[in-house]
């Protein structure tokens, strides 16, 4: 065999592998290339900043804990004054692949999502005005904003832009299943391979596809059979007002699904085994055997990728101009608006 023939065979193999990958309903998720490191660093500080909340205790990371798969591992989140949140907290990992944010898709992108919880009385319980004043009261933050945006002005748009830029870096590449898609046949188990074939043949891929294995469409929860829950959330109808959108939710990502329990918008199911059987029943009208369930779960576990390696930021100290937190009660001396003169 000549060298030229060997090269031709090698190139043909590359094209064949690329075609095989492109033919799959699930795509390899790629590592992020950071192009704005200073904005990402500022966004990381703000993501971990509890003083964006009225209590001075709740940060973005409280509900989207990067140590636990980007979720809080609770059925519904704990908000200001220990209020129970209305819905399960979705993972922030790979969230930039979603067609919209929140279960009902009411935020068009990550920046719009970042603004919502700050002023939600059941979440962070603050206001955008007080949040920006709090950040602007600290010289170190103003210096960061000047470096990233050209001047010290702290606005809610800049604040949420920085947070969303950081969140876009929170992807989880290099899962065993990604390695399998790239041609490493022994990257996943025999059960996981069988589970993937079931995932396709049963019809799961009609909703769960693409790089995030979901997140690209809306679907009714309880398509074939009703989904029984005490959770009050009604899905897209809250956004569109259309009766047809009742109980229609954004299809969640299945990346890192073994880490993001409990499952569904009401957080009512704690194990993948039960979640798989429930979805097969109410969405597909099918009953899986114990073996099929085991194989499907093995496939889902293979979707866990490399978790973001985060060095915790050191946040600047508060000072006499920083609005005080209100962690327990309404204190008239706390969270007072700060005059623009005092911030100079």
Secondary structure, 3 states (H helix, E strand, C coil): CCHHHHHHHHHHHHHHHHHHHHCCCECCCCCCCCCCHHHHHHHHHHHCCHHHCCCCCCCHHHHCCCCCCCCCCCCCCECHHHCECCCCCCCCCCHHHCCCECCCCCECCHHHHHHHHHHCCCCCCCCHHHHHHHHHCCHHHHHHHHHHHCCCCCCHHHHHHHHHHHHCCCCCCCCHHHHHHCCCHHHCCHHHHHHHHHHHHCCHHHCCCECCCCCCCEEECCCCCCCCCCCCCCECHHHHCCHHHCCEEECCCCCCCCCCCCECCCCCECCHHHHHHHHHHHHHCCCCCHHHHHHHHHHHHCCCCCCCCCCCCCCCCCCCCCCCCCCCCCCCCCCCCCCCHHHC
